[in-house]
């Protein structure tokens, strides 16, 4: 197997698993890892804005689904009434 120079590896995980993942990667000898100051600075991020946007999208999607189900139910009811009156 050839050894290839890797410029960057980005790994995202739960903060509590940081040390065990780092240790496992070092022990596996598959990658060479070095600690740096900016790694610690990047370990947490604020996802509240993303969460809020996703919650809004979910609410709009749920509303669209409910509206579609209502429309289908209304069409089905009208067809049923028409069939029964024939």
Buried (B, 14 or more C-beta within 10 A) or exposed (E): EEEEEEEEEEEEEEEEEBEEEBEEBEEEEEEEBEEEEEEEEEEEEEEEEEEEEEEEEEEEEEEEEEEEEEEEEEEEEEEEEEEEEE
